Amino acid sequence: MTSSDKPGNAADAPAETTSVAARDWATAAADPQYRAAVVDLLGALAYGELAAFERLAEDAKLAPTLADKAELAKMASAEFHHFERLRDRLAEIGEEPTAAMEPFVAAYDGFHRQTDPSDWLEGLVKAYVGDSIASDFYREVAARLDSGTRELVLAVLDDTGHAGFAVEKVRAAIDADPRVGGRLALWARRLMGEALSQSQRVVADRDALSTMLVGGVADGFDLAEVGRMFSRITEAHTKRMAALGLAA
Amino acid sequence: MTSSDKPGNAADAPAETTSVAARDWATAAADPQYRAAVVDLLGALAYGELAAFERLAEDAKLAPTLADKAELAKMASAEFHHFERLRDRLAEIGEEPTAAMEPFVAAYDGFHRQTDPSDWLEGLVKAYVGDSIASDFYREVAARLDSGTRELVLAVLDDTGHAGFAVEKVRAAIDADPRVGGRLALWARRLMGEALSQSQRVVADRDALSTMLVGGVADGFDLAEVGRMFSRITEAHTKRMAALGLAA
């Protein structure tokens, strides 16, 4: 038997680096570093959803009509249900959800504090941008997860996209007054800049999560790949903004 | 054929006044005054739920821990789903939900403006009091409605009671510092006073709804019965507050 015949051989790097996606949670989590990375990921996503709930609910107050208010409230409520699923998953794998979320509170709160919408349109653009970036990130990360975690992430992803109503409203506002487009384009750029800045802070602070992202765990990205992921998300954002009439 | 043999004879008052609860919506709504009253009721409940969602989400910011924040967010989300059911019902019976809600915006917004909690405990007491009064009112009104509307009101009612967690927290705070009890007792009294004041404003403003409540529509209350309903709700509130250690 040659070494290439041995299944699961640690020296068998190529096979190893494509295996996490094929494993279930119990098998994958036997690696304490992978487990810690997933706990970080679930904690970060959970607090992100809870913070999004809170901010969307607050931004709903800026709505010019009851129907608009109800739309933003609906999005907020959807985020809350995502939070519940992620929190329940943390509990299911024996983690204290609050402890898993705590490390990410400062980054999200910082993001929201720096991007407090000053009017309804800024709130709509923020809802749309936030929802879209979250979807992109969920989709990017899903492929690198064990089957159980991936299923959850995809289920939450499948339920995003509530911000579509925002597009129509923002378009109408720009049609009515093209100067609005310039202001909102700057706003969208600021949102993305702040999101990247906070993400980098998280990557710098959280060893397990970053290690997974930069390839220290089987199936993770290498550092260049992390950069490419941020690029893809930024490009998708730029395209969406242009389609919305917000060429920055 | 004598007049007493004629079914549906307008002179046949006793039979007429016990019949709404036995009718389905289509039959009951043939009476335009009953229909208008139910549209008012659904509009009032729907906006009440939407306003409650918004305020609970805002009060969640006062939470001392992430777990507390999640509990209040859960309540807010439940209120939003009540709103959805009530709004969908309005649409189903061919009414514009926004138009049905508009007449009640001032009363609810006035209530919330007058009862902005200054801290987490006041927010908890408000959540508990609001949830309990809403349950009591839904239960009182359900028996006077046609079968379709009653079913909806009972379904929404069945899903209330999310505020139970508040009781434990408030009790613990009073145990730790009995002076807190005095302050919160005054607060609870103010909440009830403001709720009654806004309710009376609504009763005075909305003919169709009030007429149903005071007995102008078959199966409605008489004026004394409306007074007794407010009394029962106030008494239940007072008992709950005493049980909570808030004897005002």
Interface residues (C-beta under 8 A of the other chain):
Chain A: Y47 L50 F53 E54 A57 E58 A60 K61 T65 L66 A67 K69 A70 A73 K74 A76 S77 F80 H81 F83 E84 R87 P97 T98 M101 E102 V105
Chain B: Y47 L50 F53 E54 A57 E58 A60 K61 T65 L66 A67 K69 A70 A73 K74 A76 S77 F80 H81 F83 E84 R87 P97 T98 M101 E102 V105
